[in-house]
Amino acid sequence: MALKNNGKAEDTMKYNVKVERAHRFPDGAISIDMTVNGVKIWGAYYRTKKDDPDSAFIAFPSRKGSDGTYYKNCSFPVSDVLLADIEDQIDSLLE
């Protein structure tokens, strides 16, 4: 049975996220590896929008298909509360 997402990620499923590695590149990009509900995700990025540095998001790893389109290898909905928790974990790893 599929869960209907009503726009609030925390209403459909609880995500236990542990950021295990964070690396800041000279250009400011931050690569992270994390475990989400027991599943490892390598090579995600924590990014901010160029035109709005206060708006952050997680860019999940992807691959380029034979049609030239990029497809995410994995993803999950990231609520504002979960994003704040991920940011705190990143900050503590980069200190």
ChimeraX commands (.cxc) that place a marker at each C-alpha (Angstrom):
marker #1 position 0.00,0.00,0.00 radius 0.5
marker #1 position 1.40,3.40,-0.96 radius 0.5
marker #1 position 1.37,6.26,1.51 radius 0.5
marker #1 position -0.18,9.45,0.25 radius 0.5
marker #1 position 2.07,12.46,0.82 radius 0.5
marker #1 position 0.01,15.46,1.86 radius 0.5
marker #1 position 2.95,17.85,1.68 radius 0.5
marker #1 position 4.18,17.22,5.22 radius 0.5
marker #1 position 7.01,14.71,5.16 radius 0.5
marker #1 position 6.85,14.12,8.90 radius 0.5
marker #1 position 3.20,13.02,8.66 radius 0.5
marker #1 position 3.85,10.01,6.42 radius 0.5
marker #1 position 7.06,8.53,7.82 radius 0.5
marker #1 position 9.65,9.25,10.46 radius 0.5
marker #1 position 13.21,9.45,9.19 radius 0.5
marker #1 position 16.17,8.67,11.42 radius 0.5
marker #1 position 19.11,10.46,9.78 radius 0.5
marker #1 position 22.73,10.22,10.91 radius 0.5
marker #1 position 25.24,12.28,8.96 radius 0.5
marker #1 position 28.46,10.27,9.11 radius 0.5
marker #1 position 30.80,12.36,6.97 radius 0.5
marker #1 position 30.85,15.95,5.82 radius 0.5
marker #1 position 33.50,17.54,3.60 radius 0.5
marker #1 position 33.58,21.19,2.61 radius 0.5
marker #1 position 35.17,21.91,-0.76 radius 0.5
marker #1 position 37.07,25.17,-1.43 radius 0.5
marker #1 position 34.09,26.52,-3.43 radius 0.5
marker #1 position 31.85,26.08,-0.36 radius 0.5
marker #1 position 29.99,22.96,-1.52 radius 0.5
marker #1 position 29.49,20.35,1.21 radius 0.5
marker #1 position 29.46,16.64,0.38 radius 0.5
marker #1 position 27.80,14.37,2.94 radius 0.5
marker #1 position 27.38,10.67,3.56 radius 0.5
marker #1 position 24.46,9.67,5.74 radius 0.5
marker #1 position 22.43,6.73,6.97 radius 0.5
marker #1 position 18.66,7.07,6.70 radius 0.5
marker #1 position 16.59,4.44,8.50 radius 0.5
marker #1 position 19.49,2.00,8.13 radius 0.5
marker #1 position 20.18,2.74,4.44 radius 0.5
marker #1 position 23.54,4.33,3.51 radius 0.5
marker #1 position 23.55,7.25,1.09 radius 0.5
marker #1 position 26.95,8.32,-0.23 radius 0.5
marker #1 position 27.68,11.50,-2.14 radius 0.5
marker #1 position 24.72,13.72,-1.32 radius 0.5
marker #1 position 25.32,17.46,-1.19 radius 0.5
marker #1 position 24.10,20.12,1.19 radius 0.5
marker #1 position 23.53,23.22,-0.92 radius 0.5
marker #1 position 22.08,26.71,-0.76 radius 0.5
marker #1 position 20.43,28.51,-3.63 radius 0.5
marker #1 position 22.66,31.14,-5.24 radius 0.5
marker #1 position 19.94,33.80,-5.23 radius 0.5
marker #1 position 18.82,32.97,-1.65 radius 0.5
marker #1 position 21.64,31.81,0.66 radius 0.5
marker #1 position 19.15,31.26,3.50 radius 0.5
marker #1 position 17.30,28.54,1.58 radius 0.5
marker #1 position 19.14,25.23,1.86 radius 0.5
marker #1 position 18.38,21.79,0.44 radius 0.5
marker #1 position 19.85,18.31,0.06 radius 0.5
marker #1 position 20.90,17.31,-3.47 radius 0.5
marker #1 position 20.78,13.53,-3.73 radius 0.5
marker #1 position 23.19,11.45,-5.84 radius 0.5
marker #1 position 22.07,10.94,-9.43 radius 0.5
marker #1 position 23.17,9.35,-12.68 radius 0.5
marker #1 position 22.80,10.44,-16.27 radius 0.5
marker #1 position 20.56,8.16,-18.31 radius 0.5
marker #1 position 21.10,7.22,-21.95 radius 0.5
marker #1 position 18.48,9.85,-22.83 radius 0.5
marker #1 position 20.61,12.62,-21.27 radius 0.5
marker #1 position 18.25,13.09,-18.30 radius 0.5
marker #1 position 19.59,12.89,-14.75 radius 0.5
marker #1 position 17.83,10.43,-12.44 radius 0.5
marker #1 position 18.13,10.40,-8.66 radius 0.5
marker #1 position 19.60,7.20,-7.24 radius 0.5
marker #1 position 17.64,7.76,-4.03 radius 0.5
marker #1 position 15.68,10.45,-2.25 radius 0.5
marker #1 position 13.33,11.06,0.64 radius 0.5
marker #1 position 11.27,14.09,1.64 radius 0.5
marker #1 position 13.22,16.49,3.85 radius 0.5
marker #1 position 11.06,18.63,6.13 radius 0.5
marker #1 position 12.28,21.92,7.61 radius 0.5
marker #1 position 12.72,20.23,10.99 radius 0.5
marker #1 position 14.74,17.37,9.51 radius 0.5
marker #1 position 16.86,19.80,7.46 radius 0.5
marker #1 position 17.68,21.76,10.64 radius 0.5
marker #1 position 18.79,18.52,12.32 radius 0.5
marker #1 position 20.97,17.61,9.31 radius 0.5
marker #1 position 22.49,21.12,9.35 radius 0.5
marker #1 position 23.36,20.74,13.06 radius 0.5
marker #1 position 25.03,17.38,12.39 radius 0.5
marker #1 position 27.02,18.86,9.47 radius 0.5
marker #1 position 28.14,21.80,11.60 radius 0.5
marker #1 position 29.39,19.52,14.38 radius 0.5
marker #1 position 31.34,17.37,11.88 radius 0.5
marker #1 position 32.97,20.40,10.23 radius 0.5
marker #1 position 34.11,22.03,13.50 radius 0.5
marker link #1:1,2 radius 0.2
marker link #1:2,3 radius 0.2
marker link #1:3,4 radius 0.2
marker link #1:4,5 radius 0.2
marker link #1:5,6 radius 0.2
marker link #1:6,7 radius 0.2
marker link #1:7,8 radius 0.2
marker link #1:8,9 radius 0.2
marker link #1:9,10 radius 0.2
marker link #1:10,11 radius 0.2
marker link #1:11,12 radius 0.2
marker link #1:12,13 radius 0.2
marker link #1:13,14 radius 0.2
marker link #1:14,15 radius 0.2
marker link #1:15,16 radius 0.2
marker link #1:16,17 radius 0.2
marker link #1:17,18 radius 0.2
marker link #1:18,19 radius 0.2
marker link #1:19,20 radius 0.2
marker link #1:20,21 radius 0.2
marker link #1:21,22 radius 0.2
marker link #1:22,23 radius 0.2
marker link #1:23,24 radius 0.2
marker link #1:24,25 radius 0.2
marker link #1:25,26 radius 0.2
marker link #1:26,27 radius 0.2
marker link #1:27,28 radius 0.2
marker link #1:28,29 radius 0.2
marker link #1:29,30 radius 0.2
marker link #1:30,31 radius 0.2
marker link #1:31,32 radius 0.2
marker link #1:32,33 radius 0.2
marker link #1:33,34 radius 0.2
marker link #1:34,35 radius 0.2
marker link #1:35,36 radius 0.2
marker link #1:36,37 radius 0.2
marker link #1:37,38 radius 0.2
marker link #1:38,39 radius 0.2
marker link #1:39,40 radius 0.2
marker link #1:40,41 radius 0.2
marker link #1:41,42 radius 0.2
marker link #1:42,43 radius 0.2
marker link #1:43,44 radius 0.2
marker link #1:44,45 radius 0.2
marker link #1:45,46 radius 0.2
marker link #1:46,47 radius 0.2
marker link #1:47,48 radius 0.2
marker link #1:48,49 radius 0.2
marker link #1:49,50 radius 0.2
marker link #1:50,51 radius 0.2
marker link #1:51,52 radius 0.2
marker link #1:52,53 radius 0.2
marker link #1:53,54 radius 0.2
marker link #1:54,55 radius 0.2
marker link #1:55,56 radius 0.2
marker link #1:56,57 radius 0.2
marker link #1:57,58 radius 0.2
marker link #1:58,59 radius 0.2
marker link #1:59,60 radius 0.2
marker link #1:60,61 radius 0.2
marker link #1:61,62 radius 0.2
marker link #1:62,63 radius 0.2
marker link #1:63,64 radius 0.2
marker link #1:64,65 radius 0.2
marker link #1:65,66 radius 0.2
marker link #1:66,67 radius 0.2
marker link #1:67,68 radius 0.2
marker link #1:68,69 radius 0.2
marker link #1:69,70 radius 0.2
marker link #1:70,71 radius 0.2
marker link #1:71,72 radius 0.2
marker link #1:72,73 radius 0.2
marker link #1:73,74 radius 0.2
marker link #1:74,75 radius 0.2
marker link #1:75,76 radius 0.2
marker link #1:76,77 radius 0.2
marker link #1:77,78 radius 0.2
marker link #1:78,79 radius 0.2
marker link #1:79,80 radius 0.2
marker link #1:80,81 radius 0.2
marker link #1:81,82 radius 0.2
marker link #1:82,83 radius 0.2
marker link #1:83,84 radius 0.2
marker link #1:84,85 radius 0.2
marker link #1:85,86 radius 0.2
marker link #1:86,87 radius 0.2
marker link #1:87,88 radius 0.2
marker link #1:88,89 radius 0.2
marker link #1:89,90 radius 0.2
marker link #1:90,91 radius 0.2
marker link #1:91,92 radius 0.2
marker link #1:92,93 radius 0.2
marker link #1:93,94 radius 0.2
marker link #1:94,95 radius 0.2
view
